[in-house]
Amino acid sequence: MRDPLNELGALAHQRASAEPTPELAAEGRQRIMVRAADLGAERARAWRRPAVLTAFAAAAAIAVFFGVFRSRPIGYIVLGSGEQTSDYLSAPADKPAEVRFTDGSELTAQPGTRLRVDQARNNGARVLIERGVATASVKHADRSNWQFVAGPFEVHVTGTKLTLGWDPLKEEVDLVLHEGSVEVESPLARGHFAVRAGQHFHASLLDGSMRVDNTNAGSSAAKQPEATPAVEASSSPEVLASKAKPEPALAPRAEAKLAPHSKLNSSPAVQSDAPRESWPELVRKGQFQVVVSAAENRGIESCLSSCTAADVRALADAARYSGKSSLAEQSLQSLRRRFSGSGEGSAAAFLLARLSESRRQLAAADGWYETYLREAPRGQFASDALAGRMRAVAALRGSAAAKPLALEYLRSYPDGVHAPAAKKLGGFD
Amino acid sequence: MGDAELVQAVVQGDTEAVGVIWDRYSTLVRTVLRSNLGFDSATEDLLQEVFIIFLRNAREIRTGSALKSFLATVAVRVVLVELRRRRVRRWVTLTPTGEVPEPATAPQDEDGAAALGALYRLLDRMPPRRRVAFVLRHVEGFELSEVAKSLKVSESTAKREVMKARQAIFARAERSEPALWHYLSRFQEGEHA
């Protein structure tokens, strides 16, 4: 006799295997390729940071060698750790562990948390939270310099009390400021985000979203305005819903207060406060469809010929992230025509290159990458543009033709994210 | 191009390789997501999540042959997270409205469709791990060892979860889901054999 649940399961499988519509399949493919391109750019930026750190580390080592730094690094003891091998601390599943630093700073790792004191300096330390939640009370002093790292997020502290949690499975970070203020460096946006006492910062790498809410965690929470980015965020699809409802203080594995999905291509209905917000702001909140609809209501042609550079760029981004590549191209071409010579005009060249590459229009892609490099040789996308040229030329004319570009890439960005590919093309592998 | 070369190309930033991998495996991943979660608007977003996790972790895939199982494992992980999210939000249903998931093409077997709806209603009441263990075994046709690997549990635990799910389905179907009970009984009586 056949297993009836297997028979029913086969029916379920048959239904689940139904092909999606071609439009849906194409949209999904486009979305992931855009995301892959964006991740490549993020990684390129992240790879440059270790190079700078390495340089600083080397300088510090030389300074120590010559006796410039005579003070000793900060010391610490660990209490209640289930495991402390070298600099690792692993709090037991049923009770917290504490780290007490010689400058009076303290750190409490919640049960199950695993962290590492990565660097102990004379004026602070760098603490890596591998998973779980830790509360730190950092003693303020002149020149004090502490960093707390949760995944790719880095929190810069001079003196404060904070709770920081990192869930490596969900790739989500939560930060609650009880006292003082900190700056958060996030891979989801350019610049640092200032977070103040009484605020809760949440970011999800998977969603590409960030938000800051007021909480009642800090003594001065009610008086603090919402966080503002210290530097304007990039127009990538992050969400900074800075006026979200207040939430309770951070709790480990806080599934109960997870926000609903806010995905790259989410298409929320036009919201009541939309008219009050600028298009770049709406793009930062992930409301791409709202921006596209607003442009359509106004008239696309009219907008492309009269909107500001920031609005046209926002429209281009909204179109890119909602899979409307034709509108994205129109918007970027408008930026090229109307704002040539500006930063937005040059960035448009890079984005047009990306668009062409995703369509396998490699000659066009190469041309746009070259244009960008000519106009912004030290621009933020320069390494990616050079790598893009390398790929396009290799595909169009073969590895030998791309070799000079590979060598140029390695000279300019020896630790860049595309260095392995460049080495392969350059024959160094 | 083989999986190994594609993974290597993705690691080196080749977005076109991402497209090829999408063409090759998005159907598999979509099927795993749908068979576990049903048809709803979140499926395509979750599919993106799976591939984004792949993009972020491509360096860790040692051999090309591991790509398929890596994607399937990530899909299961995403399903578990999603089920827990829904549970927290009291969305313990196949669709946000609580209706039986709509397939892209309606099956001819109306009794089967009714039984399937009932089956998923029962699955909705199970703990996420048990539900996923059952779906992987009976819908996706995984071996117990594959179920265990996907859920990161021992084989005996996987076996126990599948058994408990089966027992619960039979017990609850008899009690509260007549369409499913009728369907299962007919099979046992050999009507469909």
Chai-1 contact restraints between the chains, C-beta under 6 A:
chainA,res_idxA,chainB,res_idxB,connection_type,confidence,min_distance_angstrom,max_distance_angstrom,comment,restraint_id
A,R2,B,A193,contact,1.0,0.0,6.0,A-B,restraint_1
A,P4,B,L184,contact,1.0,0.0,6.0,A-B,restraint_2
A,P4,B,F187,contact,1.0,0.0,6.0,A-B,restraint_3
A,L5,B,H138,contact,1.0,0.0,6.0,A-B,restraint_4
A,N6,B,H138,contact,1.0,0.0,6.0,A-B,restraint_5
A,E7,B,F187,contact,1.0,0.0,6.0,A-B,restraint_6
A,L8,B,A115,contact,1.0,0.0,6.0,A-B,restraint_7
A,L8,B,L119,contact,1.0,0.0,6.0,A-B,restraint_8
A,G9,B,H138,contact,1.0,0.0,6.0,A-B,restraint_9
A,G9,B,V139,contact,1.0,0.0,6.0,A-B,restraint_10
A,L11,B,G112,contact,1.0,0.0,6.0,A-B,restraint_11
A,L11,B,L116,contact,1.0,0.0,6.0,A-B,restraint_12
A,A12,B,S35,contact,1.0,0.0,6.0,A-B,restraint_13
A,A12,B,L116,contact,1.0,0.0,6.0,A-B,restraint_14
A,A12,B,V139,contact,1.0,0.0,6.0,A-B,restraint_15
A,H13,B,S35,contact,1.0,0.0,6.0,A-B,restraint_16
A,H13,B,V139,contact,1.0,0.0,6.0,A-B,restraint_17
A,R15,B,P103,contact,1.0,0.0,6.0,A-B,restraint_18
A,A16,B,T31,contact,1.0,0.0,6.0,A-B,restraint_19
A,A16,B,R34,contact,1.0,0.0,6.0,A-B,restraint_20
A,A16,B,S35,contact,1.0,0.0,6.0,A-B,restraint_21
A,S17,B,T31,contact,1.0,0.0,6.0,A-B,restraint_22
A,A18,B,P103,contact,1.0,0.0,6.0,A-B,restraint_23
A,A18,B,A104,contact,1.0,0.0,6.0,A-B,restraint_24
A,A18,B,T105,contact,1.0,0.0,6.0,A-B,restraint_25
A,G28,B,E44,contact,1.0,0.0,6.0,A-B,restraint_26
A,R29,B,G19,contact,1.0,0.0,6.0,A-B,restraint_27
A,R29,B,W22,contact,1.0,0.0,6.0,A-B,restraint_28
A,R31,B,Q48,contact,1.0,0.0,6.0,A-B,restraint_29
A,I32,B,V18,contact,1.0,0.0,6.0,A-B,restraint_30
A,I32,B,W22,contact,1.0,0.0,6.0,A-B,restraint_31
A,I32,B,F51,contact,1.0,0.0,6.0,A-B,restraint_32
A,M33,B,T15,contact,1.0,0.0,6.0,A-B,restraint_33
A,M33,B,V18,contact,1.0,0.0,6.0,A-B,restraint_34
A,M33,B,G19,contact,1.0,0.0,6.0,A-B,restraint_35
A,R35,B,I52,contact,1.0,0.0,6.0,A-B,restraint_36
A,A36,B,T15,contact,1.0,0.0,6.0,A-B,restraint_37
A,A36,B,V18,contact,1.0,0.0,6.0,A-B,restraint_38
A,A36,B,L55,contact,1.0,0.0,6.0,A-B,restraint_39
A,A37,B,T15,contact,1.0,0.0,6.0,A-B,restraint_40
A,L39,B,L55,contact,1.0,0.0,6.0,A-B,restraint_41
A,G40,B,G13,contact,1.0,0.0,6.0,A-B,restraint_42
A,L206,B,E49,contact,1.0,0.0,6.0,A-B,restraint_43
A,E255,B,V88,contact,1.0,0.0,6.0,A-B,restraint_44
A,A256,B,V88,contact,1.0,0.0,6.0,A-B,restraint_45
A,H261,B,D45,contact,1.0,0.0,6.0,A-B,restraint_46
A,K263,B,D45,contact,1.0,0.0,6.0,A-B,restraint_47
A,H418,B,G13,contact,1.0,0.0,6.0,A-B,restraint_48
A,P420,B,Q12,contact,1.0,0.0,6.0,A-B,restraint_49
A,A421,B,Q12,contact,1.0,0.0,6.0,A-B,restraint_50
